[in-house]
Amino acid sequence: MFATIAKEFTFDAAHFLPKLPADHKCHRMHGHTYRVELVFRGAIDANGFVLDYAEIAALWAPVHEELDHRVLNEIPGLETPSTEVLAWWIAGELRAKEARLVAIRVYESTTTWCEVTF
């Protein structure tokens, strides 16, 4: 049997989008409370899990530490941190560590998000 599971996390960070025109509101420094959903798919093991949620939290912890309460533009690889770039950056940090990761969804607000799938 296979199943899909997900765990959600949040972090707060500031950013600006330097490639946008100077009069665009996102060109200026601003912040978000980002919401990140990590989605996993796999066989259900003898414990009844695809993956223990505690393992997912441990996988996320170093990424959270790197992003939370930071200026995203100062992180290598996030010099132009649109939601799309941020989602791919998170994917790069996590995908090699956990092959059952099949999607990452990053919410910039309650109404806007980007999803990366594998």
FENUR-V420288 format. One record per backbone hydrogen bond with DSSP energy under -1.0 kcal/mol. NH is the residue of the N-H (numbers start at 1). CO is the residue of the C=O. Records with the same first field share a line. If there is no record, write none. Layout:
BEGIN
NH = CO ; CO
END
This chain:
BEGIN
3 = 42
5 = 40
7 = 38
9 = 36
11 = 34
13 = 32
14 = 70
15 = 30
17 = 26
20 = 17
24 = 21
27 = 24
30 = 15
32 = 13
34 = 11
35 = 107
36 = 9
37 = 105
38 = 7
39 = 103
40 = 5
41 = 100
42 = 3
44 = 1
45 = 49
48 = 45
56 = 52
57 = 53
58 = 54
59 = 55
60 = 56
61 = 57
64 = 60
65 = 61
66 = 62
67 = 63
68 = 64
69 = 12
70 = 67
72 = 14
74 = 71
75 = 72
78 = 75
82 = 80
86 = 82
87 = 83
88 = 84
89 = 85
90 = 86
91 = 87
92 = 88
93 = 89
94 = 90
95 = 91
97 = 94
98 = 94
101 = 98
102 = 39
103 = 39
104 = 116
105 = 37
106 = 114
107 = 35
108 = 112
109 = 112
114 = 106
116 = 104
118 = 102
END
